[in-house]
């Protein structure tokens, strides 16, 4: 029974990370869809304002994906 608990905990952690990755990805896609039809000048101004936040979100997504991959590899070994 003790061996199942960490496995269930790890499964829950992997699921939470997967959901977080999907949420960040969805938010980034939504921003791109919002910006795409705007006039170039307005789009560029918004990108300048949001650029740092978008980059931070992208890095967070990549980091979480790396953690998820590492957890998956640990599960398989």
C-alpha angles and dihedrals in degrees: 000000000000091000092057096056098064089043092053090045092050090047090053091047092050090050093050091049091048091051091048091051091050091048093051091045091050092049092050091048090049091053091050091049089049094049098043100076095043123106110270094247094051092043091051092049091051092046089053090051096043100031097097092047092047091050091048090051091048091051091047090051092050091047092051091047088053092050090048091051091049092050090048091051091049089051091053095049 
